[in-house]
Amino acid sequence: MSTCEPSPADRGASCVRDAVPPPLGPSPTVELVDADGACVGELPVDLAHTPPGRLHRAFSVLVVNGDGRVLLQRRARAKSRFAGRWSNTCCGHPVLGQDLARAAAGRLRAEMGLEIETLTELGRFVYQAYDPTSPFEEHEYDHVFLGSTDRDPLPDPDEADAWRWADRAALADDLSEHPDRYSPWLPQVLAFLPTTV
């Protein structure tokens, strides 16, 4: 087990790297990171998303089918951030010290009812976005994972109130014409998707 020390700005925060069980629901805290993705502490979710937002670790999952279509979800109206917008298959925050692929697989199962054995990390990026319909702001160090299945999802309606398999070219056109219909991080997530998948 190793401990990473919080920065002076995060007095009272701690960061312990250890094996932890997957959460039953969204993590009550998030892992704060620096610009290189190194852990610097933890903070409750709402505080981390209070403007201007604190940089924290997150993951985004993309699922494609055998035809190369991308599975999108529409974020439920009850979501505290970017509710009602179309987004990637699922996303979330790992519990402090949790294996990211394990966290992503657990979230995929909880949100979309999909069991996918292998998720591959495609890359990572940092983004920041204020939600004009809520008091919150995203500032995330986002790890992008890819999985594949031909099964349709069975989403939790508290997480996703609609879903669709999207043709990539049509999705790119709609994103360009109607960006407010989509989560602000979706274009960057899609940029990691290999053209051959």
PyMOL commands that set and color helices and strands:
alter all, ss='L'
color gray80, all
select helices_A, chain A and resi 8-10+45-48+100-112+168-177+179-181+186-190
alter helices_A, ss='H'
color red, helices_A
select strands_A, chain A and resi 2-3+16-17+29-33+39-44+56-64+70-75+86-87+90-92+120-130+137-148+160-166
alter strands_A, ss='S'
color yellow, strands_A
deselect
rebuild
show_as cartoon
